[in-house]
């Protein structure tokens, strides 16, 4: 278990992502806010989207929204979105609140190649894998 009441539920080494889950004794009384990955925006080149993050500590960590534009869509080896700006680890949305994806640092061949947006569909798929891996294993028969 982590020091802050969570444990690593799963990681995806090929995407350098990790998911955390609350440990049972630290589950909050009220539900945690979340991004509904099923409510997805379809990326459009030159489409306008909004990146949501927090300002730095010296700026009181207030919510910060940036207007971004999708500048390209890569299809291989997997779908990635290129954008005008990135807030790594933060989601981007369209004007209707549908999630576009999560901004990540892209690494290929051990070298950082810059930032990309991983589409919400891929994030949802990986989150499902994380949830399955986080389930406790059934006891093995003797």
C-alpha positions in Angstrom: 0.0 0.0 0.0 1.2 3.5 -0.7 1.9 6.1 1.9 -1.0 8.2 0.8 -3.7 5.6 1.0 -3.4 4.1 -2.4 -1.6 1.3 -4.2 -0.5 0.8 -7.8 -3.3 -1.2 -9.5 -1.6 -1.7 -12.8 1.0 -0.2 -15.1 1.3 -0.3 -18.8 5.0 -0.5 -19.7 4.5 0.0 -23.4 2.7 3.3 -22.7 4.5 4.3 -19.5 1.2 4.7 -17.7 0.3 3.6 -14.1 -3.0 3.5 -12.4 -3.6 3.8 -8.7 -6.5 2.5 -6.6 -7.5 3.4 -3.0 -6.7 0.7 -0.5 -9.9 -0.6 1.2 -9.2 1.0 4.6 -8.7 4.5 3.0 -11.7 4.6 0.6 -13.3 8.1 1.0 -16.9 8.4 2.2 -18.0 10.4 -0.9 -17.3 9.3 -4.5 -14.2 10.7 -6.1 -14.7 12.9 -9.2 -13.7 11.3 -12.4 -13.5 11.8 -16.2 -16.1 9.7 -18.0 -14.0 8.1 -20.7 -17.2 6.7 -22.4 -18.2 10.3 -23.3 -15.6 10.8 -26.0 -14.9 13.6 -28.4 -13.9 12.7 -32.0 -10.6 14.4 -32.9 -10.6 16.7 -35.9 -7.5 18.3 -37.3 -7.6 22.1 -36.4 -10.5 21.4 -34.1 -10.7 23.5 -30.9 -10.3 21.7 -27.6 -9.7 22.6 -23.9 -6.9 21.3 -21.8 -7.6 21.3 -18.0 -4.9 21.4 -15.4 -3.9 23.1 -12.2 -1.7 26.2 -12.0 1.6 25.9 -10.2 1.8 26.2 -6.4 2.9 29.9 -6.5 -0.3 30.6 -8.5 -2.4 28.9 -5.7 -3.0 25.8 -7.9 -6.2 27.2 -9.3 -7.9 25.4 -12.1 -6.3 26.4 -15.4 -7.8 25.9 -18.9 -5.9 26.3 -22.1 -7.4 26.4 -25.6 -5.6 23.8 -27.8 -5.9 22.7 -31.4 -5.3 19.2 -32.8 -2.6 19.6 -35.3 -2.3 16.0 -36.5 -3.5 12.5 -36.0 -1.0 9.6 -36.2 -2.5 6.2 -36.9 0.5 3.9 -36.7 1.9 2.2 -34.7 -1.2 3.3 -32.7 -3.4 6.3 -32.7 -1.9 9.4 -31.2 -3.0 13.1 -31.4 -0.6 16.0 -31.9 -1.7 19.2 -30.4 -0.7 22.9 -30.2 0.0 22.6 -26.4 0.2 19.9 -23.8 -0.4 19.6 -20.0 1.2 16.2 -19.4 -1.1 13.9 -17.3 -4.1 16.1 -17.9 -7.2 15.6 -19.9 -8.5 17.6 -22.8 -12.1 18.1 -23.7 -14.3 19.5 -26.5 -16.8 22.4 -25.9 -19.5 19.9 -25.0 -17.4 18.4 -22.2 -16.6 15.2 -24.1 -13.1 13.9 -23.3 -10.5 14.0 -26.1 -7.7 12.2 -24.3 -4.8 12.5 -21.8 -1.5 14.3 -22.6 1.6 12.1 -22.2 5.3 12.2 -23.0 6.0 10.0 -25.9 9.1 7.8 -25.8 10.3 5.6 -28.6 13.5 3.6 -28.6 14.4 5.0 -25.2 14.3 8.6 -26.5 11.7 11.2 -25.6 10.1 12.3 -28.9 7.8 14.9 -27.4 4.3 15.0 -26.2 1.1 13.4 -27.6 -2.5 13.1 -26.6 -3.5 9.5 -26.0 -7.1 9.2 -27.2 -9.8 8.5 -24.6 -10.7 5.2 -26.2 -7.1 3.9 -25.6 -7.1 5.3 -22.0 -10.4 3.5 -21.3 -9.1 0.2 -22.7 -6.0 0.4 -20.5 -8.1 1.4 -17.4 -10.2 -1.7 -17.9 -7.0 -3.8 -18.0 -5.9 -2.1 -14.8 -9.2 -2.8 -13.1 -8.9 -6.5 -14.0 -5.3 -6.7 -12.7 -6.3 -5.0 -9.5 -8.9 -7.6 -8.6 -7.7 -9.9 -5.9 -6.7 -13.4 -7.1 -8.8 -16.3 -6.0 -7.0 -18.6 -3.5 -5.3 -21.5 -5.2 -6.4 -25.0 -4.3 -3.9 -27.1 -2.3 
